[in-house]
Amino acid sequence: MLTPETESLIARLPKAELHLHIEGSLEPEMLFALAERNAVAIPFDTVAAVRAAYSFSNLQDFLDIYYQGMSVLQTEQDF
């Protein structure tokens, strides 16, 4: 069990993202734009629909949108 002082110290320390999957971090606008540019079919008609899909409630929902992100990354420019 941490002391309140230790918890406070941890809360104040700077944080850094050490590991990030580009596919899982695509903003809905970018996912939609890359799909259009690369002629990749995705099951969304609008950016709003992509944004709604980002409201996942379980691992499978997350994986579904993650794999959609992977599918639109086609060229060096995409990365």
N, C-alpha and C positions, 0 to 999 in steps of 0.2 A: 504494500500500500504506500502510495506516495504522500509525502507531507504537503500541506498547502503551499509551502515555499517552493518545493520542487515543481509542483503543478504550475505555479505562477511563472517560474523560470522557463519551463518548457513552453508555455503559452507565449512568452515574449521572444523566444529565440527565432531568428529568421528561418524560414522554411524554403525548400527547393524541390521542384519536381525532378526526380532522378531518372524516371523511366516513363516514356510516353509513346503510345502507338499513334502515328499520324492518322491512321484509318479511323480510330476511335475518337479523334479530336476534331474532325471536320465539322465546321459550322454548317448548318442546313443550307445556307446560301451557296457555300462553296461546293458542297456535295451536289446540289442541283445544277450549278453552273458547270462543274466538271462532267457530269452525266450528259448534259447537252453538248458540250464541246467535243467530247470523245464518243458521242453517239452510243452511249451505253443505256440500255433500257433499265429503268428503275420503277418500282411500283408506286410512284408518287407523281401527282400532276402539278403540284405547286410547292413552293418553299414552305408554306404553312403546313402542308401535309407532311413534309420531312420533319419539320419542327415538332409536330404532334407525335411522330414516331420516336422522337428522342425522349419521350416521357415513358420510359420502360419501367416495368415493375418486377422483372425477373431476368435471370441470366439469358434465357433464350431470346427475349425481346431485345436485349442489348446486343447479342450476337447477330441477330438478324440485321440490325442497322449497321453494325460493325462490318459485316460482310458486304453490305451495299457500298459502304465507304471503300472497301478494298477494290470492289469491281470498277469504280470510276477512275481510279488511279492507274492510268495507262501509259503515260509518257514521262520522260525525265522532267519536263516542265511542270507536271502535276506535283512532283515532290519538291 
